[in-house]
Amino acid sequence: MNRRKFLSYIGCSCCGMFLNSCATTPITERKQLKIISETKLNNQAAIIYEKIKKKEKLSNDTKTLNEILEIGKKMENSITEYFAQSEIADPTINFDWEYILIDNKKMKNAWCMPGGKIAVYTGILDVTKNTNGLAAVMGHEIAHAVAKHSVERASRSFVLNTGTQIVDILSGGKLSQVNRATGMNTVGLLSQLGIMNPFNRKQESEADYLGMIFSSLSGYDIRETPKIWERMKKLNKGKAPPEFMSTHPSAENRIKKINEWTNKIILEYPPI
């Protein structure tokens, strides 16, 4: 699922979720702004997940589903064990892990909602090709949930929207005048390109890094990871937007960083 679409589902209820919270991302220790309740976000994700299970066609490919379940269980255990050995609070302690395989060959995607609700589309199997490839994709999506990226993104969106409204009031409605004059949400677009998109790309890169760590800890060969993005790059040839307009890093930058990280991660995060 597109994460912006997921946040649109929950945006209307964000006002009741305020918490004063500053935190850091596990392992990378990047500072985070989190003022949205993780518990409420997880609960809402679980409700949406149930709706998706009823709406989408679930695959009857039990072999692939069992492979997904096996990879997921290994990652669950290795993540918990890693944080226990490191004497760090386990960020997945309140997760209610669940996995589904959605029968949709056109959708080359997978996602993990807050709280560990995971879906893999059959279309992504044409890209992953093998178990290590599937583990790389699942590790990336699980990393988003472990790093609480949805909580962080919802918090930033709330602050940005609130700040824009305050500036509009203090300026006597000049921002609204600009939007009316241009016939579009000009201020929102500039904020998206100048603030949210770069931040989202940072989260995606962080999920690449953490996902490789989780895959390595779980005993999978992360040298398969850049091959996935090479295959994805070929599939998306001519369709990918410029990086500054996208929430994801370009394939070239993604592959470059992954190759730079690989040996270090293999040495520092061996299988548990």
VENQUI-V503190 format. One record per residue. N is the residue number from 0. RES is the residue in three letters. OMEGA is omega in whole degrees, -180 to 180 (none if undefined). NEAR is the number of other C-alpha atoms within 10 Angstrom. D_LAST is the distance of its C-alpha to the last C-alpha in Angstrom with 1 decimal. Layout:
n:res:omega:near:d_last
N:RES:OMEGA:NEAR:D_LAST
N:RES:OMEGA:NEAR:D_LAST
This chain:
n:res:omega:near:d_last
0:MET:173:14:30.6
1:ASN:-174:9:32.1
2:ARG:177:14:30.8
3:ARG:178:13:34.3
4:LYS:178:10:35.7
5:PHE:-179:15:33.3
6:LEU:178:18:34.4
7:SER:178:11:38.0
8:TYR:-172:13:37.6
9:ILE:-174:15:36.6
10:GLY:-175:14:38.7
11:CYS:-178:9:41.7
12:SER:-176:12:40.1
13:CYS:-174:17:38.4
14:CYS:-178:9:41.3
15:GLY:-172:10:40.3
16:MET:-173:14:36.8
17:PHE:170:13:37.4
18:LEU:173:12:35.1
19:ASN:-174:9:35.2
20:SER:170:11:31.7
21:CYS:-175:10:30.2
22:ALA:175:12:26.4
23:THR:178:14:23.9
24:THR:177:16:21.2
25:PRO:177:18:17.6
26:ILE:-179:13:16.1
27:THR:179:11:19.3
28:GLU:174:10:21.5
29:ARG:-180:11:24.3
30:LYS:-177:11:27.1
31:GLN:170:19:27.9
32:LEU:180:17:31.0
33:LYS:179:23:30.4
34:ILE:177:20:33.7
35:ILE:-178:24:33.0
36:SER:178:18:31.7
37:GLU:-179:19:28.2
38:THR:-180:15:29.0
39:LYS:178:17:32.1
40:LEU:178:21:30.5
41:ASN:180:22:27.8
42:ASN:179:13:30.7
43:GLN:178:18:32.7
44:ALA:180:22:29.8
45:ALA:178:19:29.5
46:ILE:180:10:33.2
47:ILE:180:16:33.3
48:TYR:179:18:30.4
49:GLU:178:11:32.6
50:LYS:180:11:35.5
51:ILE:179:15:33.6
52:LYS:180:14:32.7
53:LYS:-175:9:36.4
54:LYS:-175:9:37.6
55:GLU:177:12:35.4
56:LYS:-180:12:35.5
57:LEU:-177:17:32.3
58:SER:175:16:31.3
59:ASN:177:11:31.8
60:ASP:-175:12:29.4
61:THR:-180:10:27.3
62:LYS:180:9:25.2
63:THR:178:15:24.0
64:LEU:178:17:23.6
65:ASN:176:14:21.4
66:GLU:177:14:19.3
67:ILE:180:22:19.1
68:LEU:180:16:18.3
69:GLU:177:13:15.4
70:ILE:-179:22:13.9
71:GLY:-179:22:14.7
72:LYS:178:15:13.2
73:LYS:-180:19:9.7
74:MET:176:24:10.2
75:GLU:-176:18:11.7
76:ASN:-177:13:9.1
77:SER:178:20:6.2
78:ILE:180:21:9.2
79:THR:-179:17:10.5
80:GLU:180:15:7.7
81:TYR:-179:17:7.5
82:PHE:176:16:11.3
83:ALA:179:12:11.6
84:GLN:-180:8:10.0
85:SER:-178:11:12.2
86:GLU:178:9:15.1
87:ILE:179:12:16.0
88:ALA:-179:11:17.6
89:ASP:-179:16:15.6
90:PRO:-179:17:17.7
91:THR:-174:19:17.1
92:ILE:-178:10:18.4
93:ASN:-179:12:21.7
94:PHE:173:16:20.5
95:ASP:-171:12:22.0
96:TRP:177:16:20.0
97:GLU:-175:17:22.2
98:TYR:174:16:22.4
99:ILE:175:18:25.6
100:LEU:-177:24:26.8
101:ILE:-177:23:30.1
102:ASP:180:17:32.6
103:ASN:-176:17:33.9
104:LYS:-179:13:34.0
105:LYS:-177:10:35.6
106:MET:179:15:32.9
107:LYS:-170:17:30.1
108:ASN:170:20:27.9
109:ALA:178:23:25.1
110:TRP:176:21:24.6
111:CYS:178:25:22.8
112:MET:173:27:25.2
113:PRO:179:29:24.6
114:GLY:173:26:22.9
115:GLY:178:26:20.7
116:LYS:-168:22:23.6
117:ILE:174:22:22.7
118:ALA:174:24:25.1
119:VAL:178:27:24.9
120:TYR:-178:20:28.3
121:THR:180:22:29.1
122:GLY:-178:17:30.6
123:ILE:-179:21:27.3
124:LEU:175:20:26.3
125:ASP:180:13:29.0
126:VAL:-177:20:27.0
127:THR:174:22:23.4
128:LYS:-174:14:24.7
129:ASN:-176:11:21.5
130:THR:180:16:18.1
131:ASN:177:21:16.4
132:GLY:178:25:19.3
133:LEU:177:25:19.1
134:ALA:180:31:15.5
135:ALA:179:28:16.7
136:VAL:180:26:19.6
137:MET:178:25:17.8
138:GLY:178:26:15.2
139:HIS:-178:28:18.4
140:GLU:176:25:20.2
141:ILE:179:28:17.5
142:ALA:177:26:17.3
143:HIS:-178:24:21.1
144:ALA:-180:24:20.7
145:VAL:-180:25:17.9
146:ALA:179:25:20.1
147:LYS:-177:23:23.2
148:HIS:179:23:25.1
149:SER:177:24:27.6
150:VAL:-179:24:28.4
151:GLU:-178:20:29.0
152:ARG:177:22:31.0
153:ALA:179:23:33.2
154:SER:180:21:33.8
155:ARG:179:20:34.9
156:SER:180:15:37.1
157:PHE:180:18:38.8
158:VAL:-179:14:39.5
159:LEU:180:17:40.8
160:ASN:179:12:43.0
161:THR:180:12:44.3
162:GLY:179:12:45.1
163:THR:179:17:46.9
164:GLN:179:15:49.0
165:ILE:179:13:49.9
166:VAL:179:13:50.9
167:ASP:179:15:53.0
168:ILE:-177:13:54.8
169:LEU:-180:11:55.5
170:SER:180:11:56.7
171:GLY:176:11:59.1
172:GLY:-176:13:57.3
173:LYS:178:13:57.2
174:LEU:177:20:53.8
175:SER:179:18:55.0
176:GLN:178:12:58.1
177:VAL:180:14:56.0
178:ASN:179:14:54.1
179:ARG:-177:12:57.4
180:ALA:-178:11:59.0
181:THR:-179:9:56.3
182:GLY:179:9:55.8
183:MET:179:12:52.0
184:ASN:-176:15:49.4
185:THR:-179:16:49.7
186:VAL:179:13:48.1
187:GLY:179:16:45.2
188:LEU:179:12:44.8
189:LEU:177:11:44.9
190:SER:-180:15:42.3
191:GLN:-177:20:40.0
192:LEU:-173:15:40.4
193:GLY:-176:13:40.4
194:ILE:-171:13:37.9
195:MET:-179:20:35.8
196:ASN:176:19:35.1
197:PRO:179:19:33.8
198:PHE:179:17:31.7
199:ASN:177:18:30.3
200:ARG:177:18:29.5
201:LYS:177:15:27.6
202:GLN:180:23:25.5
203:GLU:179:21:25.0
204:SER:177:19:23.8
205:GLU:178:20:21.4
206:ALA:174:22:20.0
207:ASP:-177:24:19.7
208:TYR:-179:21:17.7
209:LEU:179:24:15.4
210:GLY:177:26:15.1
211:MET:178:30:14.0
212:ILE:-178:28:11.2
213:PHE:178:29:10.1
214:SER:180:32:10.6
215:SER:178:28:8.7
216:LEU:-177:25:5.4
217:SER:175:24:6.5
218:GLY:-180:19:7.4
219:TYR:-177:23:10.9
220:ASP:-176:19:13.4
221:ILE:175:26:14.6
222:ARG:176:18:17.7
223:GLU:-173:19:19.2
224:THR:-179:25:19.4
225:PRO:179:20:22.7
226:LYS:178:16:24.2
227:ILE:-176:21:24.1
228:TRP:173:21:26.0
229:GLU:179:16:28.4
230:ARG:178:15:29.2
231:MET:179:17:29.6
232:LYS:179:17:31.8
233:LYS:180:10:34.1
234:LEU:-177:13:34.4
235:ASN:-175:12:35.3
236:LYS:179:8:37.7
237:GLY:-177:8:40.7
238:LYS:-176:8:39.5
239:ALA:178:14:37.1
240:PRO:174:12:38.9
241:PRO:-174:10:39.1
242:GLU:-177:15:36.0
243:PHE:178:15:38.1
244:MET:-173:14:39.0
245:SER:175:17:35.6
246:THR:-179:20:32.7
247:HIS:174:21:30.3
248:PRO:176:21:30.0
249:SER:-180:18:31.9
250:ALA:-179:18:30.1
251:GLU:180:11:31.0
252:ASN:-180:11:29.5
253:ARG:-179:17:26.4
254:ILE:180:20:25.8
255:LYS:-179:12:26.8
256:LYS:180:14:24.2
257:ILE:179:20:21.4
258:ASN:178:14:22.4
259:GLU:-176:10:22.5
260:TRP:-165:16:19.0
261:THR:-176:20:17.2
262:ASN:-180:13:17.0
263:LYS:-179:11:16.2
264:ILE:179:20:13.2
265:ILE:-178:19:11.9
266:LEU:-173:10:12.4
267:GLU:-178:11:11.4
268:TYR:180:18:8.3
269:PRO:-180:15:6.4
270:PRO:176:17:3.8
271:ILE:none:13:0.0
